[in-house]
Structures are given as structure tokens and as C-alpha cells.
Amino acid sequence: MNFAEKSNQIFDKTISLYHVTDDIDAQVQNPYPEGSIEAELFTKCWIDSVQWHLEDIIRDPEIDPVAALALKRRIDRSNQDRTDLVEKIDSYFRTIYADVKVLDDATINTESPAWAIDRLSILALKIYHMREQVERSDASPSHIEQCQHKLSVLLEQRVDLTTAIDQLLDDIATGRKYMKVYRQMKMYNDPETNPVLYGKKQ
């Protein structure tokens, strides 16, 4: 099984496991061996699943402003965790392909493999929740029809993205493409680069 196809299976399993409790604070035992790439993919999708529901909660028009601020800060931390994990997955690929001889006419891709896989994880969440809408018994026929159309598009998109990722990995493995990883260098979380934060130290 190709890497992206395997990732889809792990993401679907992760999302289903999350919805056993459907609780943003639930604790779960990672079912994959510690340190394995499968465990990293599971953790990645778990972070995405929790954040998906945090984003739902914070949009409640009746939410208490203090609670909303706490959620916003939790989402910020989650985004940083997500970014760190994507970079960790890219480091895995760099190790795997470290000895590949890059061809003279090799080209670079617009994004690294792990950032493409990040999109695959989010796509799995979109598919899960759009399917929920299609299966609603309290929704209008027009709503269900619209969501069924969107679900079909999302499923097609997953096939295309899965294919593209596996083609990219094959190109890297054979030297037709090479990967460079640029760290995100987010500034707003860093007390040394966010002027609101470093200004408070003066």
C-alpha cells in the first residue's frame, strides 16, 4: 500500500475513534507503536480532529467572552502543535530519502510531502462531517442534496490528492524531484518576535 493510501486509513480510523466520545478533552491511547510514522500520523489527525471541534465551539454566538478567549489561545497552541508535527513528518521523509541521488534536471515541488499530507488529514475530516450532514434525518431534502454533491466532490478530491502525494513521493524516491523543508518560523507565538509580547518586557 502506498504512503498516502495508508495515511487515509489511519486518518479515517483516528476520526472514528475521536467520535466515540466526541469530547475535545478525551484522552486516547495511540494504537500505533511509539516513535513510528503511523503513530505520528495518528497524533496529527487527532490534533486536527480536536481543533475542528474547537473551531465549531468558538463560533457559538452565545459563548462567554472569557471562555472564547481561552478557546482562542487553545487553538493557537493546537496550531503550533500541528505545525511542529508536520515538520517532524517531513524530517521522516528527509531521512528516508537522504541517500537518493538527485537527477540533474530534478525539480522542486510547491509544498513538502508532509504539508500535502496535512491537507489529506483535513480532507478526511471534511468528508466525515459532510457525510454526517448527508445522513441527517432532521434536514431538508435540499440541504441533503447539496451536501451529497459536496461530499462527492470531496471524495473525488481525496482520490486526486492521494494520487498526487504518492506520485510526489515516487518522484522524490527516484530523484526526479527533491525536497527542501522551510520551517514555518511563526512569529506571533514567539515572545522574541511578537512586538506585543516583547514590548511587555520593556
PyMOL commands that set and color helices and strands:
alter all, ss='L'
color gray80, all
select helices_A, chain A and resi 3-21+37-58+65-96+113-134+141-173+195-199
alter helices_A, ss='H'
color red, helices_A
select strands_A, chain A and resi 107-108+177-178
alter strands_A, ss='S'
color yellow, strands_A
deselect
rebuild
show_as cartoon
